[in-house]
Amino acid sequence: MPLITESAASKQLPDAFQDRKSAPASPLGGPAAADFQPHQRCTWLRGSIEESLIRRQSVRAFALSAVPRSLVLGAIAAARAAGEAVWPPDRHGGVSMQMLVAAVNVDGLAPGLYTVREASTDLLTPKSGYLDILREQYADAPVLILICADLNQACRDAGQAGYPATLTRAGTVGYAAWLWAVSAGLAGCVYGGASPDASGAVRQLDGNLRHLFTVAIGAAAGASPGIEDGSEL
């Protein structure tokens, strides 16, 4: 499920990384080029955007080694920071992304589905069929980050533009989590296809939430991961 077309990406992405004194709002409710301020750009990455893009590759085969809990929290914190920088609530409404962590092999966490609030993790569902189903649908990774939102609220706030804007917003958040993980020495990939099973899980928190986007992260199979210490997070 592509979130934006190739032609749109090739035109809009270069503009987004240039200084623009003024720019019209996106007709789909997305961020205008003027939303990108130099001091805000990619400050959520551990290294430069160039370094992260060079190191980025889509990895779908993972090692069995556990991922430090601090790196999981770091990826989610980066995703939230990027989402707020690119989609300021005062310009784009209050629809927020709810993120779940499907923790298969994370240091300090029993296997299960977790919600994340600031630096704490709360168990939503212990290990069950959810983890096995999600690993089969996406990747057999030690961590799956599930990005969810209330599409009905988005459409109430922005009309028909709310649906595509929220999908793009979920992609922004997901790619930020992926790039941060890469910058911390992990590997991973992203998936735009939604899972009814993930939606069923997140509705335990809020019956209006729907799963939209998934990020798989961990150490690449057969490679030296070079995971950086996450103690500073």
Secondary structure, 3 states (H helix, E strand, C coil): CCCCCHHHHHHHHHHHCCCCCCCCCCCCCCCCHHHCCCCCCCCCCCCCHHHHHHHCCECCCECCCCECHHHHHHHHHHHHHHHHHHCCHHHHCCCCCEEEEEECCECCECCEEEEEECCEEEEEEECCHHHHHHHHHCCCCCEEEEEEECHHHHHHHHHHHHHHHHHHHHHHHHHHHHHHHHHCCCEEEEECCCCHHHHHHHCCCCCCCEEEEEEEEECECCCCCCCCCCCCC
